[in-house]
Amino acid sequence: MKVKNRSEIPQEFKWDIEDMYSDETLWEKDIEEAIEDSVEFAKYEEKILDSASNLLRVCQLRDKIWQKIEKVYVYARMRRDEDNTNSKYQAMSDKASMSIAKIQSNTYFFTSEVISAEFDLIKKYINEEPKLEIYLFMFENMFREKQHVLTKTEENIIAQYSEITPTTNNIFTMLNNADIQFAPIQTPDGEKELTHGNYIAFMESSDVNIRKQAFESMYTSYKNLINTIATIYNYRVKTNVINSKLRKYDSCMESFLKGDNVSKDVYNNLIDVVHEYLPYLHKYIELRKKLLGVDELKMHDVYCPLIQYEEDVIEYNNAKDIISTALQPLGETYVNDLLKGLNSGWVDIYENKNKTSGAYSFGSYDSKPYILMNYSNKLKDVFTLIHELGHSMHSYYTRANQPYIYGGHSIFTAEVASTVNENLLIKHLIKNTDNIEKKKYLINYHIEEFRTTLFRQTMFAEFEKWTHESVEASTPLSANSMCKYYEELNKKYFGDAIADDDFIKYEWARIPHFYNAFYVYKYATGYSAASAISEIILKDGADNYLEFLKTGESNHPIELLKIAGVDMSSPAPIREALDVFKQLVEEFEALI
């Protein structure tokens, strides 16, 4: 089916983004006011610590500025994501980014000036002015990073460059969503367009010829651009490494983990423990080869469902019913709030031409927690929707209970909220299925969730660890070196059952999360934590978990997760999750 233009999709299936700005002149007004406030903020340079009242004024003004410009940026970016070829919203997105850079240059001195004092002075001012108490955790965090904050002059230089720092990300986004073209797929029903949104649907086809065409069409396009993409990514990594050196971190990994107060041991433990369980992944891949009855198992065969159960077509409204039932263990209030959101313009549901691929939950502190989807009536879409709803409900409860300064989430905790929902859904579906073929199908689906989240994201984490460490060691990154390493890594994870392949080495080139460094490991740790938390919810109830959802960034992620009942400073939750994977593979083998 041909992908529709956005204008052809009824409004009821689009997000209510107009709720952010009913008139785009208000968007322009917010930019102007945020910049004006930043000019006012700049007048406090070298005066922040003159008194408790000055410190309070600056903190409150800072919140006001960033809350406003965040809304500006989110609106423009989401509008651009509706259609990446829309020049109006490309320009608005660029203007928002330029405005952020200007504001950064006017406010750059805040952190360095605050931490130039002794922390005792900050505590003295908090005692004098009780309204400063809310900022205590923020101040503690700032002083924890004191050794990595530069002089005011140096911070100003970095702020001036902030407008061009994300250039590599933006170039890849345009290349990946607007410019790249894929050869169409020849099917028994005629020629079909291949897009990011329908790629996995083709890869799940029972027709090996369709799978092979989709796989080779996708990766041929990246192969044809591999030198350009390798150059883009190489400079993304170099930018990360240079920034970490400027801020005196021991390594690039440390610089990205330090913000969450996460030790490098957490990252390395994840990789080490997953390596321990690779034999069980290899066993599953061998089962896949056996069930498909092929002499050679190719990479285009790894997404094909092993159980030939005719999957139901799940219309969007039906998906809402399934989700609300599966999430009953979280309580009536949670489910009612979720349904209210789904019925009031949170979600942009269907794919349209030039829409950003995939799915996400986004929004500003004072907007709805919007969700971008590319829904296609498949079970996987229900899982994607319930995943993004986990993020959005996390945002909904946090913003209702935390001030702006703590109203966001670290990715470390955000991925837990989304994956708990997924876990509750699959457990609900398996438990309430009497059809043995459907049960086998769902267990296989659950195994695939482990493979594509915990194992696959850890493989990605291992790849970007290597790319950054290579640049830190002054080893050049090239298209050839990255393709070679990725091919070897893929072989390590999939084992000997997978035949050699001419295309999989290009897969790294299509992963947008690599442009947000040391991010993907959080999917794997989040999946592990969620696996443990979902068991706690089903056994002991959701009270502690619901308290966790309200905490935002009011403490460090590992401390916040302890509220929900897991300690991610230990490798134990990862082993517990992988033990579930091992049991699922054994159960699946017995059933078939």
N, C-alpha and C positions, 0 to 999 in steps of 0.2 A: 504494500500500500504506500502510495506517495506521501511524503511528509508534507503536512499542511503549512501554509503561511500563517503567521500568528493571527492575522485579521479574520481568518476563517474559523477560529476556535471561539465558542461562546464564552461570554464573560464569566458565567457561573463556574467555569473550570480554570479560571485564572486567579492569582492572588490579588487581594485588595490593597495593592501598593499605593493607590490614591489616598488611602487613610493616612499615609505619612505626609503627603503634600497634596492637598486638594487643588492647589494652584502652584505652578512651578516658580512663580515670582517669589513665593515664600521660601523656596529652596535657595534662590539667589539672596534673599534677605538674611537667611541663616548664615550663609557664607560671609556676607559683609559684617554681620554682628560678631561672628566668631573671630574674624580678623581684627575688628575694632577692639574686642575684649583682649585679644593677644597683645595689641599695642599698649593697652592699659596695663596689662600684666608686665610688660617690659619695663615699665616705670619703677617697678619694685626691685630691679637689679641692684644688688649690694645693700638692699634694705629689708630683705625677707626676714632676717633674724634680729631686726632692731627691737621687736616686741612680739608678744604673744598675739596681739591683735593683727599685726602685719602678717604673721605666719598663717593665721586663720583666714584672713582675706585672700591671700595668694592661693591657698589650698582650695578654697571654695570657688575662686575665679577659674582656677585650672580645671576643676570638675565641669564648670559651666561651659567653658570653651570646648573641651573634648567631647562632652555629651552632645553638643550641637553639631560639631564638625563630623562626628561619627555618624549621626543621622544623615547628614549631607552625603557623605561617602557611600553609605549603605544604599541609599535611594538610587544614586547614579549607577552604582555597580550592578544592582539588581535590574535596573532598567536596561543596562547594556547586555546583561545576561539573557534577557528576553529575546534579543536579536543582536548578535555580535557584529552585524554589518550596518547597524543603525548609527549613522555618523553623528546624529544629535547627541545620543547618549554616550558614544565614545568621547565626544568633546566634553560633555558634562562630567564624565568619569575622570578625564584628564584634568579638568578644572578643579575637581575635588581633591585630587592628588597634589596638584600645585598649591592649593590652599593649605593643605596639611603641611606641606614643606615650609610654607611661609610662616605658619603658626609655630612650627617646630623651631624655626630660626628666631622667633620672638620669645620663646619660652625655654630655650635650651639650657639656661643657667640654673633652673630650679633645683635639679638634683645635686649638681656640684656645689651649689651655694649652701644647701641644707646640710649636706654631709661634711662641709668644711668645719662645722662646729663639732663640739663634743656631744655625745648623745645625752649627757646629763642636762644640757641646756634645753634640748627638746622636751625631756621629761619635766623640767621646771616650767616650761611654757604650757604644757598640758595640764599641770596642776593649777596654773593661773587661769587658764581658759578651758573650761570643761568641754566646749564644743570641739576642741582639738582631739579629744579622746578617740573619736571615730577613726582618726588617721594613724593611730598608734602602730597597727600592723604594717601599714604602708611605710612608715618611718623605719621600723625595724628591718623591713626588706631592703630599703635603700641603704641603710648602714651595713647590712650583710654584704652588699655588692660594692662597698666603698672603694676597695682597691681597684675596681674595674671602671670607675668613673673617671673621666679625664678632666683636665683643667677646663675652665669656662671657654677659653679661646679654642681649644681643641674640640670641645663639644659643639661649639658654634660652627666650626668647619664641617664636622660630620653632619650637622643639621642642614647646612647649605647643600650638601650632596644628597640629602635624603630623597629629593625629587627624582634623581636618576638611579638610585640604588635598586629599585624594583624593575629596572628596564628589562632585564633578562626574563623575568616572570611574565611581563606584559607581552613581550615579543613571542614567547612560547604560547601564551594564551591565544593570541591572534592567529598564529600559525596553526595551532591545534584545533581551534574551533571555527575559524572563519575561512582559512585559505586551503587547508589540506583537502585533497580529493581522493576518493577511493573508487576503484573500478567496480561496476555493478555486478550483482550475483545473478547467474543464469539458473533459474529454477524451473521445475516442470510447469509452473504457472506463469512463466515469463520472466522478464528481467526485473530484478529488485534492486533498489538503491541501498547501499551500505552506508550506515552512519555510526557514530559513536554510540548512539542510543540503542540501535538494534543489533549491534555486533554480537553480543552474548546470545541473543535469541538465535542467530544463525549458527553460532558455535554449539548450541544445545540441540541442533537439528539431528534427527536420526539418520539423515542422508549424509554419508561421509563426503560425497562430492560437494555438497553445499558447505559443510564445515571447512573443507580444504580450500574452497574458493574464498570464503570469508577471511580465513586466517591469512592466506597468501595475499589477498587484496589489501588487507589492513597493513601487513608488515612490509609489503612492497612499497607502499606509499612512504613509510618511515625510512626504509632502506634508501629510497631515492633522495631523501632529505637528511640522511644520517650525518653528513659532514657539517651541515648548517646547525642541526640540533646539537651535535657534539660540541660545537663552538659555543652555542648559547649556554649549554649546561656547564661547560668548563669555566666560563666566566661567572656563572652563578656560584660555583664552588670557590673560585678564586676570591670573589667578593666576600663570601662567608669567612674564608680563612684570613683575609686581610683584616676584616673587622674584628675577629677574635684576637689577632695579634695586637692590633691597636689598643684593645682593651685589656691586654696583659693576661689573657687566659692561657692556660697550659696547652689547651687544644681547642679545636673548633667544636668538638662534641661537648666539651665542658661548658663552652659559652652558651650553647643552646639548651643544655639541661639545667644550668644553674638557675635560670629564671623560675623553674618549678622546684628548686631546691632538691633536685633528684641527683643521686650519685651516678657516676659512670658505671658503677657495679650493677645497677638496675638494668641498664642497657646491655651490658656484656653478659649478665646472668641470663637474660632472655635468649640471647643467641646460643649460649652454652647449653641451656636446658632444652631448647628446641633441637639442637644437634643430637642430644641424647635420645630423643624420640623420633628421629628421622627413620629408623628401621620400621616403625609402625606406619609411617607415611609410605615408605617403599612397599610394605606389605599391601597397603590399600591400592597402590598403583599396579601391583601385580594382579590383584583381584580385578581391577578395571580391565587390564589386558585380557584376562581369562574370560570375563563376562562379555566383552565385546567380540571375542573370538577372532582376534586379528593376529597375524604373524608378527607384525610390527605395530607397536603403539606409538602414535605420533602426537606431537603437542596439540594438533587440532582435534584430538580425541579426548582431551582431559576434561572438557566441560559437558560432554554428552551425557545425559542421564543414563544410568546403568539399568534402571528398572523401567520397562516400557509400560508405564502407567499413564493413561491418557489424562493429562493434567487439566483441571477445570479452568475454564475462562472465568476470571474473577473481576467482575466489573468494579469500578471504584466504590460505589455505594456498598456493595457486598464486602469489599475490603474493610470498610469502616466498621461493619458489624463484626467481622472476624476479629479485628483488632480490639474492639471494646470488650469482647468476650474474653479474649486471651489475657487481657490486662486486669481482669477482675481481682487477682491477688493483690493489686496495688490499692484497692479500695474504691469506694463509690465516688468520693470527691475527685480523685485523680481521673477516673474514667469520664465523669461528667464534664470536668474542665477540658479534657482532651476533645470530646465530641463538640463542645461549644466552639473550640478553636477551629476544628475541621469544617464547621458549618458557618464560619464567619470570615472566610477569605484568607486563611493562613497559607493555603497551598496553591501553587501554580502546577497544575496536574500533568498535562500532556506535552509530548514533544512537539516542537514546531521548527520550521526551517531556520537554521542559524542560531537556535537556542543553545546555551551552554549545556554540554553533555553531563550525564550523571545526575547527582542529587546533592543537596545540602540544606542545612538549617542556618538561617541568617537573620539579621535584624539588628536594630539599635536598641539601646536601653529603654527608650520610650516608644518603641514600635511593637507591632505584633511579631511574634517569633516565626517569621516566614519560612516556608519550605519550597524549594525548587525540586520538582520531580520530572521524570520523563516516563510516565506510567503507561504500561502496555498490556494490562490485564493478565499478567502472569503472577505466579506465586512469589517469584523473586521480587516483584514490584511491591507486594504486600510487605515483605521483609524490609525492603528499602524504606517504605513509608513508615513502618513502625519504628525503624532505626532513627529516621530523621525526627519523628515525633518524640522520641526519647530526648534528643537534643533540645527540641522546642519546649517540651514540658519542663526540662531542667532550667532553661532560660526563663520561662514563665514564672516558676516558683522562686527562682533566685531574684529576679527583678522585683517581685512583690515583697521580698523579705530583706534585701540588702540595698545599701546606698549605691550610687553610681560607681564609686571607687572600687567596690567589690562585686559589681553587678555582672561581671563576665565569668568565664570559666577557663581554666587551663585545659588544653586538649587532653591531658592526662586523665582528668576527671570526666570531661565531656564524653569521651568514648565509652566510659562505663555506663553512663545514663542511657546511651543509645543501644548498647549491646545487651543490657539487662532486658530491655523490651523484646529484642530478638530471641533471647533465650526463653523467655516466658511464652512467646508465640510457638516456637518449635516444640517445646515440652507439651503445651496445650494440644497441638495438632496430633502429635504422636499418641498421647494418652487417650484422645477421644476418637481414635480411628480403629474400627473393627476389621476393615478390609486389609488383608495381609499384604496384598500388592502395594496398596497405598502406604502401609506402615513401612515396608521396605524402601519405598520411594522416599518417604520423609526421613528415615534414618540416613539414607544415602545423602539426602539434602543437608542434614545436620553435619555429616562428615565433611561435605563440601564447604560448609561454612567455616569449619575449623581449618580446612586446607587453604581456603582463599583468604582467610583473615589472619589466623594465628601463624600458620606456616608461611604463607605468601608475603605478608607484611614484614615478617622477620627476615625473609630473604631480601626484601627491598632494603630493610634497615642495615643488613650486612653489606649490601652493595654501596649504599651511600656512606657508610663508615669507611669502606675501602677508598672511595673517590676522594673523600676529604683527607684521609690520612696520606694518600698518594700526593696530593698537592702540598700538604704540609711537609712532606719529605722531598719536595722539589722534583717529583716524578711527573712528567707531563701526562695529561689526560688527552687521549685521542679517540677518534671514532673506533679505530681498530682495537685499542687497549680496553676500552669500555665494553665493546661487543664481546671480546674474548673472555674477559673476566665474568661478564654476565652469563655467557654460555656455560662456563665451568660451574658457576654457582647454581644455575638451573639443573645441571646434571647432578650436583651434590644433593639437591633437595628432592629431585624426582627419582633418582636411582637408575639402575640398569634396565628397568623395564621400558624406559622411554628410548625410542630410536633416535639416532642423530637427525638433526633438523637444520635446514638452511636459513630459517627465519627467526627463531626464538631469540637469537642474540640481539635482535633489534628491539625487543620488548621494552627495555629500560627507557627508550627514547619517547615512549608515549605516556609515561607516568607523570602526571602534573604535580603530584605531591613531592617529587624530588626538588621542586623549586621552593619548597618550604622545609628547610633542612631539619633532619632529626625529628621528624613529625610522625612518620609511619610506624615507628616502634610502639607508639601509644595506642594504635589500633590493636596490636597484639597484647600489650599489657592490659589494655581496657577489656579485651575479650576474656582474658584470664580472670580479672577481678570480677567481671560481670557473671561469669560462670559460677563463681563462689557465692556472690550476692544473691543470685536467683535461687540458689538452693536454700539460702537463709530465709528469703522471703516466703518460699513455699512451705518451709518448716516452722518458722517462728513469727511470720507476719512482716509487714512492710514499714512499721513505724520508724525504725532507725534509718531505713533507706530514704523515706520521705523527708526526714530531717536533713539528711545529707543533701538532697536536692535543693534545699533552701540556702545552702552555705556559700555558693558562688566562689569567690576567691578570698574569702575571709581568713584563710589559713593556707598552709602549704598542702599540695595535693595528697601526699601520702598520709598526712595527719587527718585530712578530711575524709579519706576513704576508710580510716579506722572507725569513724562514726557509723559507717554502713556495715562494718564487721570484717574488713580485710586489711592485711598489712602487706603492701606491695614492696616494702624494703626487703622482704624475704622472697626467695624463689619458690616458696611453697605454693602460692596460688597458681603459678604457671604449671608446676608439676601436677597439681590437682586437676587443672583444666585438661592437660595432655593425657592424664589418666582416663578422663572421660572420653577423649578421642580414641584411646586404645580400646576401651570397652565397647565403644560404638562400632569400631572396625571388627572386633571379635563377634559382636552380636549380628552385624550385617553378614559376616561370613557364615555364621551358623544358619541364618534365615535363608540364605540363597543355596 
